[in-house]
């Protein structure tokens, strides 16, 4: 793998945006976007599809130990529990996603507190027309590549409302800056963990995750699905059914997502899976999160695994950008 190979297959230079993810994160959080304070939030709904929806999964993980009840909606229907005290965060990079446009209309009718994030489109028009809070966020290349711009802009606007520690956010950005040096296009050698994982991946990956890293698994599944089939499994649930599938030869490759401070029960279960794979001569990989707060852990794992998806596409001599099947589906809606 070298720059000329990246340039050859990555027609729209996706990798160059990924090289800048840490800078985009810092610029987004330090931008002049106007924060807003929604008082006494105890129920929040994050609504979005694809890369936008993955942001909601991450916030659900970040807020999992707070008193805020979080729903992530990927579809057309809001939970029946929403009311005028619910905050609904609508995320659509294009601003034209049919599901999210339907949701903001429903939230408006239910008199929810609402804020929208998009690069423009019909979402911006609806918010302007109905005097709903909205923040314009720059689109970089594509929705999935725009992740740090949107995630850190939302943090900038809502961190106070969600009682998220500002220092945790800056720590996560510093971690991004550190890991970027190891995985980006200036380090295409054996010390690059993303490149090494992509080289190892030949079959269909099955990603086992602890509950705290579910958002990472969902995101990895989403970006890998652009070029490959992929399976994700909760490590606890997999212990009761999915583990049986390894009793027969398979082209599936197991990947264990791990956090250095996983609970003792989680560590024990992941260790048992590792032991099982070793005893049965099943080659597997373990991917560990960085030290730090939950935002640092999740965002940095996403960065490593997103870059893996680019290197995997290049290894397979495939352009990582086109999403023709998604375009086909949307053309039929």
Rosetta blueprint (number, residue, H / E / L):
1 X L
2 X L
3 X H
4 X H
5 X H
6 X H
7 X H
8 X H
9 X H
10 X L
11 X L
12 X L
13 X L
14 X H
15 X H
16 X H
17 X H
18 X H
19 X H
20 X L
21 X H
22 X H
23 X H
24 X H
25 X H
26 X H
27 X H
28 X H
29 X H
30 X L
31 X L
32 X L
33 X L
34 X L
35 X L
36 X L
37 X L
38 X L
39 X L
40 X L
41 X L
42 X L
43 X E
44 X E
45 X E
46 X E
47 X E
48 X L
49 X L
50 X H
51 X H
52 X H
53 X H
54 X H
55 X H
56 X H
57 X H
58 X H
59 X H
60 X H
61 X H
62 X H
63 X L
64 X L
65 X L
66 X L
67 X L
68 X L
69 X E
70 X E
71 X E
72 X E
73 X E
74 X L
75 X L
76 X L
77 X L
78 X L
79 X L
80 X L
81 X L
82 X L
83 X L
84 X L
85 X L
86 X L
87 X E
88 X E
89 X E
90 X E
91 X E
92 X E
93 X L
94 X L
95 X L
96 X L
97 X L
98 X H
99 X H
100 X H
101 X H
102 X H
103 X H
104 X H
105 X H
106 X H
107 X H
108 X H
109 X H
110 X L
111 X L
112 X L
113 X E
114 X E
115 X E
116 X E
117 X E
118 X E
119 X L
120 X L
121 X H
122 X H
123 X H
124 X H
125 X H
126 X H
127 X H
128 X H
129 X H
130 X L
131 X L
132 X L
133 X E
134 X E
135 X E
136 X E
137 X L
138 X L
139 X L
140 X L
141 X L
142 X L
143 X L
144 X L
145 X L
146 X L
147 X H
148 X H
149 X H
150 X H
151 X H
152 X H
153 X H
154 X H
155 X H
156 X H
157 X H
158 X H
159 X L
160 X L
161 X L
162 X L
163 X L
164 X L
165 X L
166 X H
167 X H
168 X H
169 X H
170 X H
171 X H
172 X H
173 X H
174 X H
175 X H
176 X H
177 X H
178 X H
179 X H
180 X H
181 X H
182 X H
183 X H
184 X L
185 X L
186 X L
187 X L
188 X L
189 X L
190 X L
191 X L
192 X L
193 X H
194 X H
195 X H
196 X H
197 X H
198 X H
199 X H
200 X H
201 X L
202 X L
203 X L
204 X E
205 X E
206 X E
207 X E
208 X E
209 X E
210 X L
211 X H
212 X H
213 X H
214 X H
215 X H
216 X H
217 X H
218 X H
219 X H
220 X H
221 X H
222 X H
223 X H
224 X H
225 X L
226 X L
227 X L
228 X L
229 X L
230 X E
231 X E
232 X E
233 X E
234 X E
235 X H
236 X H
237 X H
238 X H
239 X L
240 X L
241 X L
242 X H
243 X H
244 X H
245 X H
246 X H
247 X H
248 X L
249 X L
250 X L
251 X L
252 X E
253 X E
254 X E
255 X E
256 X E
257 X E
258 X E
259 X L
260 X L
261 X L
262 X L
263 X L
264 X H
265 X H
266 X H
267 X H
268 X H
269 X H
270 X H
271 X H
272 X H
273 X H
274 X H
275 X H
276 X H
277 X H
278 X H
279 X H
280 X L
281 X L
282 X L
283 X L
284 X E
285 X E
286 X E
287 X E
288 X E
289 X L
290 X L
291 X L
292 X L
293 X L
294 X H
295 X H
296 X H
297 X H
298 X H
299 X H
300 X H
301 X H
302 X H
303 X H
304 X H
305 X H
306 X H
307 X H
308 X H
309 X H
310 X H
311 X H
312 X H
313 X H
314 X H
315 X H
316 X L
317 X L
318 X L
319 X L
320 X L
321 X L
322 X L
323 X L
324 X H
325 X H
326 X H
327 X H
328 X H
329 X H
330 X H
331 X H
332 X L
333 X L
